[in-house]
Amino acid sequence: MAPRAGHAVNAPGRRVAQARLSINTVTLGNPPLLDALDAIAATGARKVGLWRETYDGMTARQAARAVADHGLQVSSLCRCVLSHDTHTMADSRRAVDDAHQLGAAVLVVLAGGLPPGSHDLAGARARVAEAFAELANVAGEAGVRLALEPLHPMFAASRSVVNTLRQALDIVEPFPGERAGVVLDTFNVWWDPELADQICRAGLGNKIAAVQIADWSRNHEHGPFLTRALPGDGIIDNLGIIAAADSAGYRGPIEVEIFNDDLWQQPPRRIAEKAMSSFFAALC
Amino acid sequence: MAPRAGHAVNAPGRRVAQARLSINTVTLGNPPLLDALDAIAATGARKVGLWRETYDGMTARQAARAVADHGLQVSSLCRCVLSHDTHTMADSRRAVDDAHQLGAAVLVVLAGGLPPGSHDLAGARARVAEAFAELANVAGEAGVRLALEPLHPMFAASRSVVNTLRQALDIVEPFPGERAGVVLDTFNVWWDPELADQICRAGLGNKIAAVQIADWSRNHEHGPFLTRALPGDGIIDNLGIIAAADSAGYRGPIEVEIFNDDLWQQPPRRIAEKAMSSFFAALC
């Protein structure tokens, strides 16, 4: 990634970087909410990326209280999956309501994969914009900002038919930036030949709604749930990509979000410490 | 993929399709050459995609004789990897010489992954065009047609920094189609939002040099060497993609190329039969 010059993360030093640090609960393997919050707050982080699974059995209001009691803010709530299916739409409404209750900066939205039995990728893609617009209406009423996340092309069949920043930006384009943007997750986008251009484009429209960092371990052959590693343990130029986002005007939180079977074997506090250390090593 | 109309594979029926069928030796797990050729010729195929590993211990001339004795032609020779490294360039020259001796329709070229320790993807990509031009000089003297293969973005770090048809076409653009084109491998390109446009672009310049088909099993989570399945066992619209290639003027061989740990447990003849059946089921 060029340019590396002028990256705001580094320039004012560790204090500014610390204010932007967020740790996503899935990095800890999504333990029960209080365990996750204890571990993340103990690192000095002031922000948390939250998965809905972590507060199962609580109301969102109770979860919001627990987050506040730990001195934390919710940088993102993961997640809702687009669909015209009635059940899924009802779930998306609950997700929007939760994001509102939690004061989440954004609600992360995934496009979903191919419908079962389908070979019609173009058709599935064509339906995403409409489903997103429907959700944006609901979110707009609740004052919740949506963040559509393109996933790496290896997840196109199973998880998201939106696989590039360009696609995601095409979909959120009709909405003002304060209502809808994209998630820039370095694991998902690092390979994209258009990455630099599309980050600029996103910045111009205030469309970078959330940033997540991870790393890509060099050899993918062992499967995706070991491929996603802590920043610094792989080949992604996280500093360069964050510098590009900053140059494009992004000043928000930077979440460490990892899915890694090996990491998940460790206690939450140990993982949170590693996530915090890897954040500073990668960006400062 | 649209359009499905007018696909030459289907229209004139099984006889025409059979004339285009090629089976790649790696589908059989690259057994010794004679075993591979016996198994492939027994299916009625008249073409074979050959990996250099299969004739280890033979000269290319001896391998060419064995291929001819089985009534087969070489649709592609796999493969050489681009690099400025002296050792690799010497190997590439041998690959070009082998392709000439074998009368291979194309020599498959991979860009290679990131250099060890490097985080500079843009830099690695910038060097590919120069290395390709160097190889094209060597190939041109030998009358060998090169086929640059973009690999799926999940292989960007380890195997190829060229990950889209657009990138590959940008690189082969300066050369006439009869000297250099691209490999359209459905497993590598099916996810690409630009696929239809770039197939058209490739066809206009006679730049579709080889076509390979496989399938993508829906759940990628078990790792890439089980993700690549026989045509029909996954979600790729192989018929639609082949129809697009045909509409763009491609009339050459269609290779079944699979890398699959489960498949490789079976005897070569059984695998070759399955490859042949899957080819007709997917395209006729």
Interface residues (C-beta under 8 A of the other chain):
Chain A: M1 A2 G113 L114 S118 H119 D120 L121 A122 R125 H152 P153 M154 F155 A156 A157 S158 N163 T164 R166 Q167 W190 W191 D192 P193 A196 W216 R218 N219 H220 E221 H222 G223 P224 F225 G234 I235 I236 D237 G240
Chain B: M1 A2 G113 L114 S118 H119 D120 L121 A122 R125 H152 P153 M154 F155 A156 A157 S158 N163 T164 R166 Q167 W190 W191 D192 P193 A196 W216 R218 N219 H220 E221 H222 G223 P224 F225 G234 I235 I236 D237 G240
